[in-house]
Amino acid sequence: MKIVVLGAGALGAYYGARWEEAGHEVINLVREGRADQLRTHGLTLHSKMGNYETPNVTIAESPEEIQEPDLVFLSVKGYHLRGTIPWLKELVQKGAKVLPVLNGVEHLPILQKELGEEAVIGGLAYIIATLDESGHVQHTSTFHDLVFGPLHPSQQQICEEIGIACNQANMDGKQSANILEEIWNKYMFITAFSGITTATNLPIGDVRQYPETFIISKEILQEMKTLANVHNIHLTDEQVENAFEKLNGFDHEMTSSMHQDRRKGLPLEVEHLHGGALRLAEEHALALPYIQTIHAMIKPFESYQK
């Protein structure tokens, strides 16, 4: 496949490099700063699942440089979504389908409206990774799961092709017949994980040492399950328990990407995640007191720190 990675941060760079490692053509479509970094330092994956150094990073700074793309792997932060639309439109016109792996759910109707329903595939990723000072990927989890599935009947073939590419690569890929439920299940989990670690400014192990604090993550999971249900997504109490047990089983120093961004003084996705949940709840006059509180606690750290 010819895969364009739009948003070659830790997540995009990781999966793009794994596909390249398996022999697929990968183009990193990036802005000038990241392009310069990749040209200067190249790209290396430091991973518990196996290191990899890309021999020649293929870089583009405009979609005009790219011909006949099959897939755009969209892995930008939520606050950069709007800025990608012109580039995405050009790539879709050239024949690409778009696989967004942004957290949350609000990006899907935005992309479908701008690009057309046939162009937007459902997707999500489970991975914990960050970039070091040289722009190399530090993959600190033992999981690197990519879940995808059709949101339109016309997408079955491209999803099968993505499945083959994932099977060939050093990652765990899965095609889902109910991708919206998978996306909401991830949204439920990441809202709790990122919320509790970022608000407390602690890794999950330190949070667990205080049961009075850790239990808030379960309350957030429950609120997200209720929110999904009112949006006709059948998340269950069992999925809430599974997510809580996952948080309970993480290594002591494990933390969320949002917390890592807070540590680095980078912008946070709090409005895309927790703010999005509050907006979706407002549509149904649903109260989410724990999420509202976490949202308020993180909000002061949302923008670049001086």
C-alpha positions as CSV (number, residue, x, y, z in Angstrom):
1,M,0.0,0.0,0.0
2,K,1.0,3.6,-0.4
3,I,0.3,5.2,3.0
4,V,0.5,8.8,3.9
5,V,1.0,9.5,7.5
6,L,-0.5,12.9,8.3
7,G,0.7,13.8,11.8
8,A,4.0,12.1,12.2
9,G,4.1,12.5,16.0
10,A,4.8,9.5,18.2
11,L,1.7,7.6,17.2
12,G,1.8,8.3,13.4
13,A,5.5,7.8,13.2
14,Y,5.3,4.5,15.1
15,Y,2.7,2.9,12.9
16,G,4.1,4.4,9.7
17,A,7.6,3.0,10.5
18,R,6.1,-0.4,11.2
19,W,4.4,-0.4,7.8
20,E,7.6,0.7,6.2
21,E,9.5,-2.0,8.0
22,A,7.0,-4.5,6.4
23,G,7.7,-3.2,2.9
24,H,4.9,-0.7,2.3
25,E,5.5,2.8,0.9
26,V,5.1,5.3,3.6
27,I,5.2,9.1,3.2
28,N,5.3,11.4,6.2
29,L,3.3,14.5,5.3
30,V,4.5,17.1,7.9
31,R,5.0,20.8,8.5
32,E,8.4,22.4,8.1
33,G,9.6,22.0,11.7
34,R,9.0,18.3,11.9
35,A,10.3,17.9,8.3
36,D,13.6,19.5,9.4
37,Q,13.8,17.3,12.4
38,L,13.3,14.1,10.4
39,R,15.8,15.2,7.8
40,T,18.4,16.0,10.5
41,H,17.9,13.0,12.9
42,G,16.0,10.4,10.8
43,L,13.5,8.2,12.6
44,T,14.1,5.4,15.1
45,L,11.7,3.4,17.1
46,H,12.8,2.5,20.6
47,S,10.3,-0.1,21.5
48,K,9.7,-3.0,23.9
49,M,8.3,-4.8,20.9
50,G,11.5,-4.4,18.9
51,N,13.6,-1.4,17.8
52,Y,13.6,-0.2,14.2
53,E,15.5,2.5,12.4
54,T,14.1,3.8,9.1
55,P,16.8,3.7,6.5
56,N,15.4,6.6,4.5
57,V,12.5,8.7,5.8
58,T,10.2,9.8,3.0
59,I,9.0,13.3,3.7
60,A,6.5,15.5,2.0
61,E,5.5,19.1,3.0
62,S,2.5,19.4,0.7
63,P,0.0,16.9,-0.8
64,E,1.0,18.2,-4.2
65,E,4.1,16.1,-3.8
66,I,2.1,12.9,-3.4
67,Q,0.6,10.9,-6.3
68,E,-1.9,8.0,-6.1
69,P,-2.1,7.5,-2.3
70,D,-4.1,4.6,-1.1
71,L,-4.6,5.6,2.5
72,V,-4.1,8.6,4.8
73,F,-3.3,7.6,8.4
74,L,-4.5,10.7,10.2
75,S,-2.9,10.9,13.7
76,V,-2.9,14.6,14.6
77,K,-4.0,15.9,17.9
78,G,-7.6,16.9,18.1
79,Y,-6.8,20.7,18.2
80,H,-5.0,20.4,14.8
81,L,-7.9,18.6,13.0
82,R,-9.4,21.7,11.3
83,G,-6.0,22.6,9.8
84,T,-5.7,19.2,8.1
85,I,-8.9,19.6,6.1
86,P,-7.5,21.2,2.9
87,W,-4.7,18.7,2.7
88,L,-7.1,15.8,3.3
89,K,-9.5,17.1,0.6
90,E,-6.6,17.1,-1.9
91,L,-5.5,13.6,-1.0
92,V,-9.1,12.2,-1.1
93,Q,-9.4,13.7,-4.6
94,K,-6.3,11.7,-5.6
95,G,-8.1,8.5,-4.5
96,A,-7.1,8.1,-0.8
97,K,-9.3,6.9,2.0
98,V,-8.7,8.4,5.4
99,L,-8.2,6.4,8.6
100,P,-8.4,8.8,11.5
101,V,-7.2,7.5,14.9
102,L,-7.9,10.7,16.9
103,N,-9.3,10.2,20.4
104,G,-12.9,11.1,21.0
105,V,-15.8,10.9,18.5
106,E,-16.5,14.5,17.4
107,H,-14.0,14.4,14.6
108,L,-15.9,11.7,12.7
109,P,-19.0,13.8,11.6
110,I,-16.6,16.7,10.8
111,L,-14.5,14.6,8.5
112,Q,-17.5,12.9,6.9
113,K,-19.1,16.3,6.2
114,E,-15.9,17.7,4.7
115,L,-14.6,14.7,2.8
116,G,-17.7,12.6,2.2
117,E,-19.0,9.5,4.1
118,E,-17.3,7.1,1.7
119,A,-13.8,8.6,2.4
120,V,-13.7,8.2,6.2
121,I,-12.9,4.8,7.8
122,G,-13.4,4.2,11.5
123,G,-10.2,3.7,13.6
124,L,-8.4,3.9,16.9
125,A,-5.1,2.9,18.4
126,Y,-4.0,1.6,21.8
127,I,-0.4,2.6,22.3
128,I,1.7,4.6,24.8
129,A,4.5,6.4,23.0
130,T,6.1,9.8,23.0
131,L,8.8,11.6,21.0
132,D,12.3,12.3,22.5
133,E,14.2,15.5,21.9
134,S,15.5,14.2,18.6
135,G,12.0,13.3,17.4
136,H,12.5,9.6,17.8
137,V,9.7,7.4,19.1
138,Q,9.9,6.0,22.6
139,H,7.3,3.2,22.7
140,T,6.9,2.4,26.4
141,S,3.9,-0.1,26.4
142,T,3.9,-3.7,25.4
143,F,0.8,-3.1,23.3
144,H,0.5,-1.4,19.9
145,D,-3.0,-2.2,18.8
146,L,-4.7,-0.7,15.7
147,V,-8.4,-1.3,15.3
148,F,-10.3,-0.3,12.2
149,G,-13.5,-0.9,10.4
150,P,-15.9,0.4,7.7
151,L,-18.3,3.3,8.4
152,H,-19.7,2.9,4.9
153,P,-20.4,-0.3,2.9
154,S,-18.0,0.8,0.1
155,Q,-15.0,0.5,2.5
156,Q,-14.9,-3.2,2.9
157,Q,-12.1,-3.8,0.4
158,I,-9.8,-1.1,1.7
159,C,-10.3,-2.4,5.2
160,E,-9.2,-5.8,4.1
161,E,-6.1,-4.3,2.5
162,I,-5.4,-2.5,5.8
163,G,-5.8,-5.8,7.6
164,I,-3.2,-7.5,5.3
165,A,-0.8,-4.6,5.8
166,C,-1.2,-4.9,9.6
167,N,-0.7,-8.6,9.6
168,Q,2.6,-8.1,7.7
169,A,3.8,-5.5,10.1
170,N,5.0,-5.6,13.7
171,M,1.8,-4.5,15.3
172,D,-1.5,-5.9,16.4
173,G,-4.2,-5.0,13.9
174,K,-7.8,-5.9,14.0
175,Q,-10.8,-5.3,11.7
176,S,-14.0,-4.7,13.7
177,A,-17.5,-5.2,12.4
178,N,-18.7,-2.6,15.0
179,I,-16.1,0.0,14.9
180,L,-18.3,2.8,16.4
181,E,-18.6,0.7,19.6
182,E,-14.9,0.1,19.6
183,I,-14.2,3.9,19.2
184,W,-16.6,4.7,22.1
185,N,-15.0,2.0,24.3
186,K,-11.6,3.6,23.7
187,Y,-13.1,7.1,24.3
188,M,-14.5,5.9,27.6
189,F,-11.1,4.5,28.7
190,I,-8.9,7.3,27.6
191,T,-11.2,9.9,29.2
192,A,-10.6,8.3,32.5
193,F,-6.9,7.4,32.1
194,S,-5.9,10.8,30.7
195,G,-8.2,12.7,33.0
196,I,-7.0,11.2,36.3
197,T,-3.3,11.2,35.4
198,T,-3.3,14.7,34.0
199,A,-5.4,16.3,36.7
200,T,-3.3,14.8,39.5
201,N,0.0,15.2,37.5
202,L,0.9,11.6,38.6
203,P,1.5,8.3,36.8
204,I,-1.3,5.7,37.3
205,G,0.7,3.8,40.0
206,D,0.9,6.8,42.3
207,V,-2.8,7.5,41.7
208,R,-3.6,3.9,42.7
209,Q,-1.9,4.4,46.1
210,Y,-4.8,6.7,47.0
211,P,-8.1,4.7,46.7
212,E,-10.1,7.8,47.3
213,T,-8.5,9.3,44.1
214,F,-8.3,6.2,42.0
215,I,-12.0,5.5,42.4
216,I,-12.7,8.8,40.4
217,S,-11.4,7.0,37.3
218,K,-14.2,4.4,37.7
219,E,-16.8,7.1,38.1
220,I,-15.6,8.7,34.9
221,L,-15.8,5.4,33.1
222,Q,-19.4,5.0,34.3
223,E,-20.3,8.5,33.1
224,M,-18.8,7.8,29.7
225,K,-20.8,4.5,29.5
226,T,-24.0,6.4,30.2
227,L,-23.1,9.0,27.6
228,A,-22.4,6.3,25.0
229,N,-25.8,4.7,25.8
230,V,-27.8,7.9,25.3
231,H,-26.0,8.1,21.9
232,N,-27.2,4.6,21.0
233,I,-23.9,2.9,21.6
234,H,-24.3,-0.2,23.7
235,L,-21.4,-0.1,26.2
236,T,-22.0,-2.3,29.2
237,D,-21.1,-2.5,32.9
238,E,-18.8,-5.3,32.0
239,Q,-16.8,-3.0,29.7
240,V,-16.6,-0.5,32.5
241,E,-15.2,-3.2,34.8
242,N,-12.7,-4.4,32.1
243,A,-11.5,-0.8,31.6
244,F,-11.0,-0.3,35.4
245,E,-9.1,-3.5,35.7
246,K,-6.9,-2.4,32.8
247,L,-6.1,0.7,34.7
248,N,-5.4,-1.4,37.8
249,G,-3.0,-3.6,35.9
250,F,-0.8,-1.0,34.3
251,D,2.8,-0.7,35.4
252,H,3.3,1.8,38.2
253,E,5.0,4.4,36.0
254,M,2.5,4.1,33.1
255,T,0.8,7.4,32.2
256,S,-1.3,8.9,29.5
257,S,-0.1,10.9,26.5
258,M,-2.0,13.9,27.8
259,H,-0.1,13.8,31.1
260,Q,3.1,13.5,29.1
261,D,2.1,16.6,27.2
262,R,1.4,18.4,30.4
263,R,4.9,17.5,31.7
264,K,6.4,18.9,28.5
265,G,4.4,22.1,28.6
266,L,2.6,21.1,25.3
267,P,-1.0,21.8,24.4
268,L,-3.5,19.4,25.8
269,E,-6.5,17.6,24.2
270,V,-8.7,18.3,27.1
271,E,-11.3,20.2,25.0
272,H,-11.3,17.4,22.4
273,L,-11.8,14.7,25.0
274,H,-13.4,15.9,28.2
275,G,-14.9,19.0,26.6
276,G,-16.3,16.9,23.8
277,A,-18.0,14.6,26.3
278,L,-19.6,17.6,28.0
279,R,-20.9,18.9,24.6
280,L,-22.3,15.5,23.7
281,A,-23.9,15.3,27.1
282,E,-25.5,18.7,26.8
283,E,-27.3,17.5,23.7
284,H,-29.3,15.2,26.0
285,A,-29.4,17.3,29.1
286,L,-27.1,14.7,30.8
287,A,-25.0,15.7,33.8
288,L,-21.4,14.4,34.0
289,P,-20.2,15.8,37.3
290,Y,-16.9,13.9,37.5
291,I,-15.9,14.7,34.0
292,Q,-16.9,18.3,34.4
293,T,-14.7,18.5,37.5
294,I,-11.7,16.9,35.8
295,H,-12.2,19.1,32.7
296,A,-12.1,22.2,35.0
297,M,-9.0,21.0,36.8
298,I,-7.1,20.4,33.6
299,K,-8.3,23.5,31.7
300,P,-5.6,25.8,33.2
301,F,-2.9,23.6,31.6
302,E,-4.5,23.4,28.2
303,S,-2.3,25.8,26.2
304,Y,1.5,26.1,25.7
305,Q,3.2,26.8,29.0
306,K,5.8,29.6,29.2
